[in-house]
Amino acid sequence: MKIGVSSYSFNKYITKEKCDYQKICSLAKEMGFDGIEFIDLDNKGWGITSDPLKTAKEIREYCGKIGLEITAYTIGADFLSDDPESEIKRVCACVDVAKELGAPVMRHDVCYSLPKKHLYSYRDAIKEMAPRIRRVTEYAASQGIRTCTENHGYIFQSPERVEELILAVGHENYGWLCDIGNFLCADADPVKAVSIAAPYTFHAHAKDFLFKSGELPRPPQFFGTAGGNHIRGTVIGHGVVNIRGCVTVLKNSGYDKWLSIEFEGPEDNIPALKAGLEYLRALV
């Protein structure tokens, strides 16, 4: 496996230094990462004011110049929106950005909440969303891009639900962004969850969390899990996620692509990323 990093991991640095994507690409290269993935190239909060396609082209050319691979593109999406046709069109336009960026994989969300309908369940959502997601991945396949969904957000975070969604979409071009840490948000054992995700995994995130039982008061900077426990992002190797076990499951499944750090702890992100990279190098 190669080790990458998400641009999201540099959030604090970008905000503090008011720097552009070229700066974080250079930082990632200097730190020793093999590749970098990008999130939402229309994010005005990061000082991006030009067209996302233009930004993608500039990033691709710069990364090519410094020898840093581009691994994936990540966007938000809501296929339960009031105007699903517009959302499908918008997400397909993001596929074009991923292609211009040179990313082989695009990760998109599927929804942010369930409609407030009587007895409406996540399975109802799957039935509604699956054909819409399939249309996006069919377009992406025509452009040479694979699409995937991360175990992310409270609706589709448990491994069983994500697997149901992928099987319902039923397209070889649509798979899983397996975030080994996020399973804790659904109170699932990460190693067992990765064993479910592995056959469908197109891309993987390395992430770690501190954990406190829900029987205790919630500490500052922690947030709640689906089961009422408390977790907080931290430096990879400092938390409770069995990173070695998760990586072993992925390896044994035949996965040999990217393991990308997505750091979201309160620690200073530059030394945290360096420590996380060193920890993962020893495992892969």
C-alpha angles and dihedrals in degrees: 000000000000120000120232138168134224119238084228088070089067093056096118093044092050091050094046099043096032087222131159132240093267089063094053091045089055090047092051091051093047091049091056104254116152095215147355135223126207136220129209106337089199092065103133090187089072094054096261108145102153129085112291090233090055091047091049092052092049092049093047092051093047094048089049089053095053096038099247117142121227109226110179147343122230128201139166121247140173116200090179092062121131089253107040094169091059090047092051089050092048094049091048088053087055088056086061089054090050090052092050089047091053093238114152092203134044120196119202135178118239103208142340101214141356121260114259095248126139110276092346108163139187087261089058087051091052092053090050097043104038098079090046093050089046091056090054094049091046089056091044091051089055088056095047094252125127117215128210144169126229126225088251135134126031097276099055105022104101113088094235093056094047090049091051089052094050092048091049092052086050101190125131090221093060122076148135136300096208110211104189094198100046092068087077088065086067092042090246123144104254097218094049090044093051089053087060093044099043099083090055099038118129096163135007137213125206113213137154135204141194112230135210126179117252088234087075128067113271110260121224115279092020123114133202128266124218089263095049100261125128128244138171131192116250145166113304108263094024097083140061101269112114094232094172092052093049093048090049091053091050092048093048090051090059096254108149103158130096130334104193125192114231104185120189105157125124092247120107100283101218098058088036091057092047091052092046092050091050090050094050094046088061090054104043 
